[in-house]
Amino acid sequence: MEVSAFALQPVVVPWHPADQIVRVEHEQERQVRQEPADRRQVELEHTIEPETARDALIGDGRVDVAVAENDLTSCEGGPDDLLHVLRPRRRIQRGLGPRRHVPPVQDKIANPLAELRATGLTRRQVRAPVRLEALREQPDLRRLARSVEPFERDEHASPNRRPIAGAGDFTSVPPMRVVVTGGAGFIGSHVVDALVARSNEVHVLDNLSTGSRDFVSAQATLHEGDIRTDAAAVFEQVEPDVCFHLAAQADVGTSVQRPGYDAEVNVVGTISVLEAARTRGAQVVFSSTGGAIYGECTEPAGEDSPRRPVSPYGMAKLSAEEYLAGWNRLYGTGHVALRFANVYGPRQAASLEGGVVAIFLERLAAHEPTTIFGDGEQSRDFVYVKDVVRGVLAAVGHDGGVFNLGTGVATTVNALHEACRRTAGSSDGPMYQPARAGDALRSVVDPSRARSELGWQAEVSLDDGLRETWESLRKE
């Protein structure tokens, strides 16, 4: 008896999702059956959607004998053959988690495809390998830090989708793992409190040079360290989704006396945080400054207004912003810079720059004299810390950019002192001293971009904010 065999070229199956498996058309089957045994080559040209084969490949005069020792033969001719084989392994795709790498997962998914042969098309045991190059070209999943779920910063969300709407409702976002640099400080500790209250896993990186351990929530983990030297190790350990970067050298006077140190913390330290975040795929929300960057403002300054910093502190913060923007261009990240107006509220230290509210209230509480430099008609934009916290949270999930966080309302120092005096129930007036060199006469920011893009606006009035600050001070 004469036995003939076909020599087929290896079949190259182009990659499609698992539900688009190559099936041989009826017409193509007929050509294979009628082909003379002269070792001519046969190619598959058509791909269609998966469905039950129209005709069995074995029997009925097409192929008399199945390929021997083929462990997948039992699946032939059944509905969705390859789906049947691959379905148990789909759990691998849903099981991506921390510290898992995608290449090994792709290899596991690819194994069943690599084992496919040209089963049913030849009488010889021809084993046709499947090329996997296209599989490697699928969307990069390395940024997924946990199992696949609709988290705002991953590949399933549009770039501008925001977890916070309107008043900064953060409860709709799945719990995150976050790092707050400077989380033991004035603003940072309030951010930590808000995150903890929303069931997030919160880690604080702070060297406690100006912050206090007492400010850190007991539900947060404190990592005592410096952003310049310890950020990489903390990020490797924590693997955060987001970093709220509030650690800074924030005193203007210190920046003038020690500009190198100021740049080391505010510029080099920020670069260290950016690099640590890049290795973990984390977004950075950065606290910048409005007043120190814009300088003198004749009207509320928008984000595109001229930037004229007059102190090394303002220059360093502006430089750090440029690094954030540069990383966004280089690596496709969505880091956000927030330019704060004059923030006030509980836990603010009277000894630090910008703490004029804390200075007035503490001295009024102690019945000590208060001092105003100049004529008191210089104006500032005072924004309550809890409003700022909502703005910080609102930036999570945004695709990058710079936003002012302020009220847009100018308040003179004289008016502020009067409001503080009323709140404290004091009749003591201020003392006046000569104006200090370098003090801007007017510093107010325009928050309209934050309102339109982040859905944020300041809601606490100056009187209400001063009252809450005074009540907190009295409890200490």
FIVEXFI-862893 format. One record per residue (C-alpha): x, y, z; residue in one letter. Coordinates in steps of 0.1 Angstrom, whole numbers, plus 5000, padded with zeros to 4 digits. Example, Ala and Ser with C-alpha at 12.3 -4.5 7.8 and 13.67 -1.06 7.14 Angstrom:
! residues 2
@px 5123&py 4955&pz 5078&type A
@px 5137&py 4989&pz 5071&type S
//
This chain:
! residues 476
@px 5000&py 5000&pz 5000&type M
@px 5014&py 5033&pz 4990&type E
@px 5014&py 5060&pz 5017&type V
@px 5017&py 5096&pz 5007&type S
@px 5024&py 5126&pz 5030&type A
@px 5024&py 5163&pz 5027&type F
@px 5053&py 5185&pz 5038&type A
@px 5039&py 5217&pz 5051&type L
@px 5056&py 5249&pz 5060&type Q
@px 5052&py 5258&pz 5097&type P
@px 5019&py 5277&pz 5101&type V
@px 5024&py 5313&pz 5114&type V
@px 4994&py 5323&pz 5134&type V
@px 4991&py 5361&pz 5138&type P
@px 4983&py 5372&pz 5173&type W
@px 4947&py 5382&pz 5180&type H
@px 4929&py 5382&pz 5214&type P
@px 4921&py 5347&pz 5226&type A
@px 4886&py 5349&pz 5212&type D
@px 4899&py 5353&pz 5176&type Q
@px 4914&py 5319&pz 5167&type I
@px 4924&py 5309&pz 5133&type V
@px 4900&py 5284&pz 5116&type R
@px 4904&py 5268&pz 5083&type V
@px 4878&py 5278&pz 5057&type E
@px 4857&py 5251&pz 5040&type H
@px 4872&py 5260&pz 5006&type E
@px 4907&py 5258&pz 5020&type Q
@px 4900&py 5223&pz 5034&type E
@px 4889&py 5212&pz 5000&type R
@px 4921&py 5224&pz 4984&type Q
@px 4942&py 5205&pz 5010&type V
@px 4922&py 5173&pz 5004&type R
@px 4926&py 5174&pz 4966&type Q
@px 4963&py 5184&pz 4966&type E
@px 4984&py 5157&pz 4949&type P
@px 5012&py 5141&pz 4971&type A
@px 5040&py 5160&pz 4954&type D
@px 5051&py 5180&pz 4986&type R
@px 5037&py 5213&pz 4973&type R
@px 5033&py 5239&pz 5000&type Q
@px 5000&py 5250&pz 5014&type V
@px 4994&py 5283&pz 5032&type E
@px 4965&py 5294&pz 5053&type L
@px 4953&py 5328&pz 5042&type E
@px 4920&py 5335&pz 5060&type H
@px 4912&py 5342&pz 5096&type T
@px 4877&py 5345&pz 5109&type I
@px 4859&py 5348&pz 5142&type E
@px 4859&py 5316&pz 5164&type P
@px 4829&py 5292&pz 5160&type E
@px 4822&py 5256&pz 5158&type T
@px 4840&py 5240&pz 5127&type A
@px 4816&py 5235&pz 5098&type R
@px 4830&py 5200&pz 5091&type D
@px 4851&py 5177&pz 5111&type A
@px 4887&py 5176&pz 5100&type L
@px 4890&py 5139&pz 5107&type I
@px 4870&py 5113&pz 5087&type G
@px 4846&py 5118&pz 5058&type D
@px 4874&py 5113&pz 5033&type G
@px 4894&py 5143&pz 5044&type R
@px 4921&py 5130&pz 5066&type V
@px 4920&py 5093&pz 5074&type D
@px 4943&py 5093&pz 5104&type V
@px 4948&py 5119&pz 5131&type A
@px 4983&py 5130&pz 5140&type V
@px 4998&py 5105&pz 5164&type A
@px 5006&py 5115&pz 5200&type E
@px 4988&py 5148&pz 5198&type N
@px 4976&py 5157&pz 5232&type D
@px 4952&py 5184&pz 5218&type L
@px 4935&py 5161&pz 5193&type T
@px 4906&py 5155&pz 5217&type S
@px 4897&py 5192&pz 5214&type C
@px 4894&py 5192&pz 5176&type E
@px 4861&py 5199&pz 5160&type G
@px 4846&py 5210&pz 5193&type G
@px 4833&py 5245&pz 5200&type P
@px 4860&py 5272&pz 5206&type D
@px 4888&py 5247&pz 5206&type D
@px 4915&py 5270&pz 5218&type L
@px 4893&py 5289&pz 5242&type L
@px 4887&py 5255&pz 5259&type H
@px 4924&py 5251&pz 5263&type V
@px 4932&py 5287&pz 5273&type L
@px 4902&py 5294&pz 5296&type R
@px 4918&py 5280&pz 5328&type P
@px 4948&py 5301&pz 5322&type R
@px 4929&py 5333&pz 5319&type R
@px 4931&py 5335&pz 5357&type R
@px 4967&py 5344&pz 5352&type I
@px 4957&py 5376&pz 5335&type Q
@px 4934&py 5385&pz 5363&type R
@px 4960&py 5377&pz 5389&type G
@px 4986&py 5404&pz 5381&type L
@px 4997&py 5417&pz 5415&type G
@px 5025&py 5434&pz 5433&type P
@px 5060&py 5422&pz 5426&type R
@px 5048&py 5401&pz 5396&type R
@px 5065&py 5406&pz 5363&type H
@px 5045&py 5405&pz 5330&type V
@px 5071&py 5386&pz 5308&type P
@px 5067&py 5353&pz 5328&type P
@px 5029&py 5357&pz 5328&type V
@px 5030&py 5361&pz 5290&type Q
@px 5051&py 5330&pz 5287&type D
@px 5026&py 5310&pz 5307&type K
@px 4998&py 5323&pz 5285&type I
@px 5018&py 5315&pz 5254&type A
@px 5026&py 5279&pz 5263&type N
@px 4993&py 5264&pz 5249&type P
@px 4997&py 5284&pz 5217&type L
@px 5033&py 5272&pz 5213&type A
@px 5022&py 5236&pz 5216&type E
@px 4997&py 5239&pz 5186&type L
@px 5004&py 5217&pz 5156&type R
@px 4990&py 5216&pz 5121&type A
@px 4967&py 5189&pz 5135&type T
@px 4943&py 5174&pz 5110&type G
@px 4960&py 5188&pz 5079&type L
@px 4987&py 5162&pz 5074&type T
@px 4993&py 5125&pz 5079&type R
@px 5028&py 5132&pz 5093&type R
@px 5036&py 5144&pz 5127&type Q
@px 5044&py 5179&pz 5116&type V
@px 5046&py 5202&pz 5146&type R
@px 5041&py 5238&pz 5135&type A
@px 5055&py 5264&pz 5160&type P
@px 5035&py 5296&pz 5166&type V
@px 5053&py 5329&pz 5165&type R
@px 5049&py 5350&pz 5197&type L
@px 5064&py 5383&pz 5186&type E
@px 5030&py 5399&pz 5183&type A
@px 5021&py 5387&pz 5218&type L
@px 5051&py 5407&pz 5231&type R
@px 5037&py 5438&pz 5214&type E
@px 5005&py 5439&pz 5234&type Q
@px 4998&py 5469&pz 5256&type P
@px 5024&py 5472&pz 5284&type D
@px 5009&py 5460&pz 5317&type L
@px 5040&py 5467&pz 5338&type R
@px 5024&py 5497&pz 5354&type R
@px 4996&py 5477&pz 5369&type L
@px 5004&py 5475&pz 5406&type A
@px 4976&py 5451&pz 5415&type R
@px 4949&py 5429&pz 5400&type S
@px 4932&py 5445&pz 5370&type V
@px 4905&py 5468&pz 5382&type E
@px 4892&py 5502&pz 5371&type P
@px 4917&py 5523&pz 5389&type F
@px 4919&py 5559&pz 5377&type E
@px 4955&py 5560&pz 5367&type R
@px 4958&py 5527&pz 5348&type D
@px 4953&py 5518&pz 5312&type E
@px 4915&py 5514&pz 5316&type H
@px 4908&py 5551&pz 5323&type A
@px 4909&py 5581&pz 5299&type S
@px 4938&py 5604&pz 5307&type P
@px 4916&py 5632&pz 5320&type N
@px 4893&py 5610&pz 5341&type R
@px 4894&py 5622&pz 5377&type R
@px 4885&py 5604&pz 5409&type P
@px 4875&py 5636&pz 5426&type I
@px 4845&py 5656&pz 5414&type A
@px 4831&py 5689&pz 5427&type G
@px 4838&py 5691&pz 5464&type A
@px 4867&py 5666&pz 5463&type G
@px 4848&py 5634&pz 5470&type D
@px 4875&py 5608&pz 5472&type F
@px 4854&py 5579&pz 5484&type T
@px 4847&py 5565&pz 5449&type S
@px 4883&py 5556&pz 5443&type V
@px 4895&py 5521&pz 5453&type P
@px 4918&py 5522&pz 5483&type P
@px 4953&py 5531&pz 5473&type M
@px 4988&py 5527&pz 5487&type R
@px 5004&py 5561&pz 5490&type V
@px 5035&py 5579&pz 5502&type V
@px 5033&py 5614&pz 5517&type V
@px 5067&py 5631&pz 5519&type T
@px 5066&py 5658&pz 5546&type G
@px 5036&py 5640&pz 5561&type G
@px 5045&py 5650&pz 5596&type A
@px 5044&py 5687&pz 5588&type G
@px 5016&py 5713&pz 5587&type F
@px 4999&py 5706&pz 5553&type I
@px 5012&py 5671&pz 5549&type G
@px 4997&py 5658&pz 5582&type S
@px 4963&py 5671&pz 5571&type H
@px 4967&py 5652&pz 5538&type V
@px 4976&py 5621&pz 5557&type V
@px 4944&py 5625&pz 5579&type D
@px 4922&py 5628&pz 5548&type A
@px 4938&py 5597&pz 5531&type L
@px 4935&py 5576&pz 5563&type V
@px 4899&py 5586&pz 5567&type A
@px 4892&py 5573&pz 5532&type R
@px 4907&py 5538&pz 5540&type S
@px 4940&py 5543&pz 5521&type N
@px 4972&py 5526&pz 5531&type E
@px 4994&py 5556&pz 5540&type V
@px 5031&py 5558&pz 5545&type H
@px 5049&py 5590&pz 5556&type V
@px 5085&py 5599&pz 5547&type L
@px 5097&py 5627&pz 5569&type D
@px 5130&py 5636&pz 5586&type N
@px 5111&py 5655&pz 5614&type L
@px 5133&py 5685&pz 5610&type S
@px 5103&py 5708&pz 5611&type T
@px 5074&py 5683&pz 5614&type G
@px 5062&py 5665&pz 5645&type S
@px 5057&py 5628&pz 5652&type R
@px 5026&py 5638&pz 5671&type D
@px 5010&py 5651&pz 5639&type F
@px 5012&py 5617&pz 5622&type V
@px 4980&py 5596&pz 5624&type S
@px 4984&py 5564&pz 5643&type A
@px 4968&py 5546&pz 5613&type Q
@px 4997&py 5557&pz 5590&type A
@px 5032&py 5542&pz 5589&type T
@px 5061&py 5567&pz 5596&type L
@px 5094&py 5562&pz 5578&type H
@px 5118&py 5586&pz 5594&type E
@px 5142&py 5596&pz 5566&type G
@px 5154&py 5622&pz 5541&type D
@px 5139&py 5625&pz 5506&type I
@px 5174&py 5630&pz 5492&type R
@px 5188&py 5596&pz 5504&type T
@px 5159&py 5574&pz 5515&type D
@px 5131&py 5579&pz 5489&type A
@px 5142&py 5550&pz 5467&type A
@px 5143&py 5525&pz 5495&type A
@px 5109&py 5536&pz 5509&type V
@px 5093&py 5534&pz 5474&type F
@px 5108&py 5500&pz 5468&type E
@px 5093&py 5487&pz 5501&type Q
@px 5059&py 5504&pz 5498&type V
@px 5053&py 5502&pz 5460&type E
@px 5029&py 5532&pz 5461&type P
@px 5003&py 5541&pz 5436&type D
@px 5006&py 5579&pz 5443&type V
@px 5031&py 5601&pz 5461&type C
@px 5021&py 5634&pz 5476&type F
@px 5054&py 5653&pz 5477&type H
@px 5051&py 5680&pz 5503&type L
@px 5086&py 5677&pz 5519&type A
@px 5105&py 5709&pz 5514&type A
@px 5128&py 5736&pz 5528&type Q
@px 5101&py 5762&pz 5530&type A
@px 5117&py 5791&pz 5547&type D
@px 5125&py 5821&pz 5524&type V
@px 5151&py 5835&pz 5549&type G
@px 5170&py 5802&pz 5550&type T
@px 5170&py 5800&pz 5512&type S
@px 5187&py 5834&pz 5511&type V
@px 5213&py 5825&pz 5537&type Q
@px 5219&py 5789&pz 5524&type R
@px 5208&py 5787&pz 5487&type P
@px 5228&py 5755&pz 5481&type G
@px 5210&py 5737&pz 5509&type Y
@px 5177&py 5750&pz 5497&type D
@px 5183&py 5737&pz 5462&type A
@px 5196&py 5704&pz 5475&type E
@px 5163&py 5698&pz 5493&type V
@px 5138&py 5714&pz 5469&type N
@px 5154&py 5705&pz 5436&type V
@px 5177&py 5674&pz 5441&type V
@px 5152&py 5660&pz 5467&type G
@px 5124&py 5663&pz 5442&type T
@px 5145&py 5645&pz 5415&type I
@px 5150&py 5617&pz 5440&type S
@px 5113&py 5614&pz 5445&type V
@px 5106&py 5615&pz 5408&type L
@px 5131&py 5587&pz 5401&type E
@px 5117&py 5566&pz 5429&type A
@px 5082&py 5571&pz 5416&type A
@px 5093&py 5563&pz 5381&type R
@px 5106&py 5529&pz 5391&type T
@px 5073&py 5520&pz 5407&type R
@px 5049&py 5536&pz 5382&type G
@px 5036&py 5561&pz 5408&type A
@px 5020&py 5595&pz 5401&type Q
@px 5036&py 5625&pz 5419&type V
@px 5014&py 5653&pz 5432&type V
@px 5039&py 5681&pz 5441&type F
@px 5033&py 5711&pz 5464&type S
@px 5048&py 5742&pz 5448&type S
@px 5042&py 5778&pz 5457&type T
@px 5023&py 5807&pz 5442&type G
@px 5035&py 5838&pz 5459&type G
@px 5072&py 5830&pz 5457&type A
@px 5070&py 5821&pz 5420&type I
@px 5049&py 5849&pz 5406&type Y
@px 5064&py 5877&pz 5426&type G
@px 5046&py 5910&pz 5425&type E
@px 5011&py 5906&pz 5410&type C
@px 4990&py 5935&pz 5398&type T
@px 4960&py 5911&pz 5394&type E
@px 4953&py 5875&pz 5403&type P
@px 4981&py 5855&pz 5387&type A
@px 4971&py 5826&pz 5364&type G
@px 4993&py 5796&pz 5358&type E
@px 5006&py 5812&pz 5325&type D
@px 5014&py 5845&pz 5341&type S
@px 5050&py 5857&pz 5341&type P
@px 5070&py 5839&pz 5368&type R
@px 5094&py 5863&pz 5386&type R
@px 5107&py 5846&pz 5418&type P
@px 5129&py 5869&pz 5439&type V
@px 5141&py 5844&pz 5464&type S
@px 5162&py 5812&pz 5460&type P
@px 5132&py 5793&pz 5475&type Y
@px 5109&py 5805&pz 5447&type G
@px 5136&py 5797&pz 5421&type M
@px 5141&py 5762&pz 5435&type A
@px 5103&py 5755&pz 5435&type K
@px 5101&py 5767&pz 5399&type L
@px 5130&py 5745&pz 5389&type S
@px 5114&py 5715&pz 5406&type A
@px 5082&py 5722&pz 5386&type E
@px 5102&py 5720&pz 5354&type E
@px 5116&py 5686&pz 5363&type Y
@px 5081&py 5674&pz 5368&type L
@px 5071&py 5687&pz 5334&type A
@px 5103&py 5672&pz 5319&type G
@px 5096&py 5638&pz 5334&type W
@px 5060&py 5639&pz 5320&type N
@px 5075&py 5645&pz 5285&type R
@px 5103&py 5619&pz 5288&type L
@px 5084&py 5591&pz 5304&type Y
@px 5047&py 5598&pz 5297&type G
@px 5039&py 5603&pz 5334&type T
@px 5011&py 5624&pz 5348&type G
@px 5027&py 5643&pz 5376&type H
@px 5009&py 5674&pz 5388&type V
@px 5023&py 5706&pz 5404&type A
@px 5001&py 5726&pz 5427&type L
@px 5009&py 5763&pz 5435&type R
@px 4996&py 5770&pz 5469&type F
@px 4985&py 5805&pz 5480&type A
@px 4991&py 5815&pz 5517&type N
@px 4979&py 5784&pz 5535&type V
@px 4967&py 5787&pz 5571&type Y
@px 4951&py 5765&pz 5597&type G
@px 4956&py 5742&pz 5627&type P
@px 4992&py 5729&pz 5633&type R
@px 5008&py 5757&pz 5615&type Q
@px 5040&py 5768&pz 5632&type A
@px 5043&py 5805&pz 5640&type A
@px 5081&py 5802&pz 5636&type S
@px 5080&py 5792&pz 5599&type L
@px 5077&py 5814&pz 5568&type E
@px 5042&py 5824&pz 5558&type G
@px 5027&py 5817&pz 5592&type G
@px 5013&py 5851&pz 5597&type V
@px 4979&py 5838&pz 5609&type V
@px 4995&py 5815&pz 5634&type A
@px 5017&py 5844&pz 5646&type I
@px 4988&py 5867&pz 5651&type F
@px 4966&py 5842&pz 5669&type L
@px 4993&py 5828&pz 5692&type E
@px 5003&py 5863&pz 5703&type R
@px 4967&py 5874&pz 5708&type L
@px 4961&py 5843&pz 5729&type A
@px 4991&py 5851&pz 5750&type A
@px 4982&py 5888&pz 5752&type H
@px 5015&py 5897&pz 5735&type E
@px 5019&py 5925&pz 5711&type P
@px 5015&py 5918&pz 5674&type T
@px 5036&py 5935&pz 5647&type T
@px 5028&py 5945&pz 5611&type I
@px 5057&py 5954&pz 5588&type F
@px 5050&py 5983&pz 5565&type G
@px 5017&py 6000&pz 5564&type D
@px 4997&py 5968&pz 5564&type G
@px 4981&py 5974&pz 5530&type E
@px 5001&py 5947&pz 5513&type Q
@px 4976&py 5920&pz 5503&type S
@px 4977&py 5882&pz 5502&type R
@px 4955&py 5852&pz 5492&type D
@px 4947&py 5833&pz 5524&type F
@px 4934&py 5797&pz 5518&type V
@px 4923&py 5773&pz 5545&type Y
@px 4943&py 5741&pz 5549&type V
@px 4913&py 5717&pz 5545&type K
@px 4905&py 5734&pz 5512&type D
@px 4940&py 5728&pz 5501&type V
@px 4938&py 5691&pz 5511&type V
@px 4908&py 5687&pz 5489&type R
@px 4927&py 5703&pz 5460&type G
@px 4956&py 5679&pz 5466&type V
@px 4934&py 5649&pz 5464&type L
@px 4916&py 5663&pz 5434&type A
@px 4948&py 5661&pz 5414&type A
@px 4951&py 5623&pz 5417&type V
@px 4945&py 5607&pz 5383&type G
@px 4949&py 5639&pz 5363&type H
@px 4972&py 5637&pz 5334&type D
@px 4997&py 5663&pz 5345&type G
@px 4999&py 5701&pz 5346&type G
@px 5001&py 5731&pz 5370&type V
@px 4973&py 5744&pz 5391&type F
@px 4968&py 5773&pz 5415&type N
@px 4951&py 5765&pz 5448&type L
@px 4938&py 5797&pz 5463&type G
@px 4907&py 5818&pz 5468&type T
@px 4915&py 5845&pz 5443&type G
@px 4905&py 5870&pz 5470&type V
@px 4930&py 5897&pz 5481&type A
@px 4930&py 5904&pz 5519&type T
@px 4953&py 5931&pz 5533&type T
@px 4974&py 5923&pz 5564&type V
@px 4955&py 5950&pz 5582&type N
@px 4922&py 5933&pz 5574&type A
@px 4936&py 5899&pz 5585&type L
@px 4948&py 5913&pz 5618&type H
@px 4913&py 5928&pz 5625&type E
@px 4897&py 5894&pz 5617&type A
@px 4921&py 5876&pz 5640&type C
@px 4915&py 5901&pz 5667&type R
@px 4877&py 5896&pz 5665&type R
@px 4881&py 5858&pz 5665&type T
@px 4903&py 5859&pz 5696&type A
@px 4880&py 5884&pz 5713&type G
@px 4909&py 5908&pz 5718&type S
@px 4909&py 5946&pz 5717&type S
@px 4947&py 5949&pz 5712&type D
@px 4958&py 5967&pz 5681&type G
@px 4990&py 5960&pz 5661&type P
@px 5024&py 5977&pz 5663&type M
@px 5039&py 5988&pz 5630&type Y
@px 5075&py 5984&pz 5619&type Q
@px 5093&py 5994&pz 5587&type P
@px 5086&py 5973&pz 5557&type A
@px 5110&py 5944&pz 5550&type R
@px 5130&py 5943&pz 5519&type A
@px 5117&py 5919&pz 5493&type G
@px 5081&py 5917&pz 5506&type D
@px 5057&py 5918&pz 5477&type A
@px 5029&py 5943&pz 5479&type L
@px 5003&py 5921&pz 5463&type R
@px 5003&py 5883&pz 5459&type S
@px 4970&py 5867&pz 5447&type V
@px 4964&py 5836&pz 5425&type V
@px 4937&py 5829&pz 5400&type D
@px 4922&py 5794&pz 5408&type P
@px 4899&py 5792&pz 5377&type S
@px 4919&py 5764&pz 5360&type R
@px 4916&py 5742&pz 5391&type A
@px 4879&py 5749&pz 5392&type R
@px 4874&py 5739&pz 5355&type S
@px 4898&py 5709&pz 5353&type E
@px 4899&py 5695&pz 5388&type L
@px 4864&py 5705&pz 5399&type G
@px 4879&py 5722&pz 5429&type W
@px 4873&py 5756&pz 5446&type Q
@px 4880&py 5770&pz 5480&type A
@px 4848&py 5768&pz 5502&type E
@px 4859&py 5779&pz 5537&type V
@px 4855&py 5816&pz 5543&type S
@px 4883&py 5835&pz 5561&type L
@px 4862&py 5840&pz 5592&type D
@px 4852&py 5803&pz 5594&type D
@px 4888&py 5792&pz 5589&type G
@px 4902&py 5815&pz 5615&type L
@px 4875&py 5803&pz 5640&type R
@px 4885&py 5766&pz 5634&type E
@px 4922&py 5775&pz 5637&type T
@px 4915&py 5795&pz 5670&type W
@px 4896&py 5766&pz 5685&type E
@px 4923&py 5741&pz 5676&type S
@px 4949&py 5765&pz 5692&type L
@px 4929&py 5768&pz 5724&type R
@px 4928&py 5730&pz 5727&type K
@px 4966&py 5726&pz 5726&type E
//
